[in-house]
Amino acid sequence: MAFTPDLYPLDLSGATFSAACGGNHPDGPETCLTLAAIPGVAGAYALGDSKRPDAEPLRFTAEELAAAGIDVDRFRR
């Protein structure tokens, strides 16, 4: 397994988040995941939750997202 750097100290101030929504209950609010590439770090992403916009986004490598079944291309605008 390759070494994964600590992504949490990295600055997200220049990150642009895009949303992927779906799987909503008909009577509930829309639920979305938000994803942004972490500026300056190839293959590193911040993953947020639209229901908790003030929560700190989780951070993952592209390989970790792929292993979890998350397709980063679904978030591209």
C-alpha positions as MATLAB code, in Angstrom:
seq = 'MAFTPDLYPLDLSGATFSAACGGNHPDGPETCLTLAAIPGVAGAYALGDSKRPDAEPLRFTAEELAAAGIDVDRFRR';
ca = [
       0.000    0.000    0.000;
       1.310    3.453   -0.907;
       1.902    6.114    1.723;
      -0.968    8.620    1.956;
       0.075   12.105    3.080;
      -1.917   13.933    5.765;
      -4.374   15.980    3.711;
      -6.040   17.789    6.631;
      -3.491   20.594    7.152;
      -3.903   21.654    3.500;
      -5.681   24.929    2.752;
      -9.074   24.629    1.045;
      -9.662   28.364    0.589;
      -9.106   28.132   -3.183;
     -11.110   24.926   -3.642;
     -14.232   24.959   -5.818;
     -16.858   22.461   -4.685;
     -19.273   20.783   -7.107;
     -22.324   18.781   -6.041;
     -23.704   15.388   -6.996;
     -27.255   14.823   -5.762;
     -29.632   11.916   -5.733;
     -31.131    9.017   -3.871;
     -33.549   11.341   -2.140;
     -36.684   10.272   -0.329;
     -39.741   11.840   -2.055;
     -40.780   13.678    1.125;
     -37.305   14.763    2.229;
     -34.880   17.513    1.321;
     -32.423   17.054   -1.507;
     -29.220   15.388   -0.360;
     -25.935   16.054   -2.072;
     -22.270   15.279   -1.680;
     -19.869   18.062   -2.561;
     -16.388   17.427   -3.891;
     -13.430   19.685   -4.613;
      -9.918   19.018   -5.768;
      -7.486   20.230   -3.111;
      -5.472   23.022   -4.766;
      -1.833   22.202   -5.420;
      -2.089   18.472   -4.651;
      -2.692   16.120   -7.569;
      -5.231   13.402   -6.833;
      -6.402   14.839   -3.485;
     -10.033   15.764   -2.786;
     -12.246   17.252   -0.086;
     -15.688   15.634    0.311;
     -18.529   17.502    2.013;
     -22.205   17.000    2.867;
     -24.815   19.513    1.670;
     -26.899   18.882    4.787;
     -23.979   19.974    6.980;
     -22.335   22.875    5.124;
     -20.502   24.101    8.232;
     -18.861   20.724    8.887;
     -15.212   20.321    7.906;
     -15.008   18.306    4.660;
     -13.393   14.895    4.804;
     -10.284   14.487    2.656;
      -9.364   11.575    0.448;
      -7.026   10.578   -2.343;
      -8.495    9.671   -5.733;
      -7.619    6.036   -5.016;
      -9.530    6.086   -1.719;
     -12.587    7.629   -3.384;
     -12.478    5.016   -6.164;
     -12.235    2.208   -3.582;
     -15.392    3.618   -1.943;
     -17.200    3.650   -5.308;
     -17.158    7.438   -5.689;
     -16.589    8.574   -9.273;
     -14.955   12.022   -9.244;
     -16.092   12.592  -12.852;
     -19.712   12.680  -11.618;
     -18.877   15.961   -9.878;
     -17.287   17.738  -12.828;
     -19.213   20.718  -14.159;
];
